[in-house]
Amino acid sequence: MKKKTSKNKKQSKKISIDAGWDPINPHAAAVDIGSREHWSAVPPQTDKSSVRRFGAFTADLEAMADWFKECGVTSVAMESTGVYWIPLFQILERRGFKVVLVNARQIKNVSGRKSDVQDCQWIQRLHTYGLLQGSFRPEDPYCVLRTYLRYRDELVSARSTQCQHMQKALLQMNVQLSHVISDLTGVSGMAIIAAILEGKRDPVKLAALVDPRVRASQETIAKALVGDYRAEHLFVLQQAYELYNTYEAKINACDEQIVREMASLPPKVDPILKPLPARKRGNADLDQMAGVDMRPELYKRLGVDVTGVEGIGVLTGLVLLTEVGPDLSRFRTEKHFCSWLGLCPDNRISGGKVLSSRTRRVINRISDALRMAASTLERSQSALGSYARRMKARIGAAEGITATAHKLARIIYRMIKHGEAYVRQGLEDYEKKYAARKLTALQKTAKAFGFELVQKQVLTQSVS
């Protein structure tokens, strides 16, 4: 016999976790990215088999896009896994889908329920209800230029390694070239190294190859070039010298490609209607790339002259252009922009108590470039230079550089977003305003304790 249940006893009901939720993206799909295979999920009502596995070949990615079209998908979310997401992202974007690239921190599944099938379903579910925020990615033309610029940085890094090998080989031979020449890879240094590799050992003749502008005397340079030229160290010097020249040639080829891609980008401002401001500082040769002055080209694409800001050069401007582009509308305010860069305090508050206010650890090439720019303001006789020195003295060297980079980011955001020209502030004017702010703060503090500040007057007596 069946056991009768009490009428007063409440019967348990299975409540769906999605009860009462309105889908934000009803035609959303998701992909769990892998190196050899991709798992895709579409809304359950669009296909009997809502989860499918696809390979990593191009034909498989095209088949995945066709399946999404058949299911009526309009938006696709995927996790940024290594570089495996790039081919699929580009194919789906080219096919007309809205692709959302998501940080892995936002899509962590429930602990203990980890599989590729469940991951793609979980991502699809989150994306359906609008719980995912896509990572920022500039438009495709700027991504093309960004690839060339990032590869150029890798070539420059590899070239620097060969410079270190040459320096080490010379030191092992006790050729103290670095004591008399500041730049080993300059005209004088490379001429001397080439002569040494050709078999020349006379220190007087080697010293004659030095540029006359070098401050060290010929006698001192000749003493520095007397060394123990061992065969093994000469071999290392030869290999490093050849590789250095090879990387130099590759960098020049990369520069030519960057110039060509730069010319294909749409201009934001007409230099005839809005002329480029005159160069107020710096060496014009540093703005050259493959024989082309990149400062006017950068001005036309960004609409403002970012190189007018102290510490910002053409290379930093190129990083800004390729990493975010000339449109900063994705960042509502300068605070959002600085938060994306990881340059502002990340206040973690619990129970009304600030647990931490350190900046977030992010990998961002703009942040690195701005920190490098901030470090060059140590001796700048400008308002930004004074601010950098004051911050370093107040909160430390590393934190001061980050604070200065934060200030540079806010200035650049206003310039690009609103098309404002940078107005230089003199050092004296900045110091006067800073002193006025400090005086106002002291007066408020004294008033809070019931005191009043009185300016001391110094009476001078004239000597008759």
Secondary structure by P-SEA (a helix, b strand, c coil): ccbbbbccbbbbbbccccccccccccbbbbbbccccbbbbbcccccccccbbbbcccaaaaaaaaaaaaaacccbbbbccccccaaaaaaaaaaaccbbbbbbccccccccccccaaaaaaaaaaaaaaccccccccccaaaaaaaaaaaaaaaaaaaaaaaaaaaaaaaaaacccccccccccccaaaaaaaaaaaaccccaaaaaaaccccccccaaaaaaaacccccaaaaaaaaaaaaaaaaaaaaaaaaaaaaaaaaaacccccccccccccccccccccccccccccaaaaaaaaacccccccccccaaaaaaaaaaccccccccccaaaaaaaacccccccccccccccccccccccaaaaaaaaaaaaccccccaaaaaaaaaaacccaaaaaaaaaaaaaaaaaaaaaccccbbbbcaaaaaaaaaaaaaaaaaaaaaaacbbbbbbbbbbbbcc
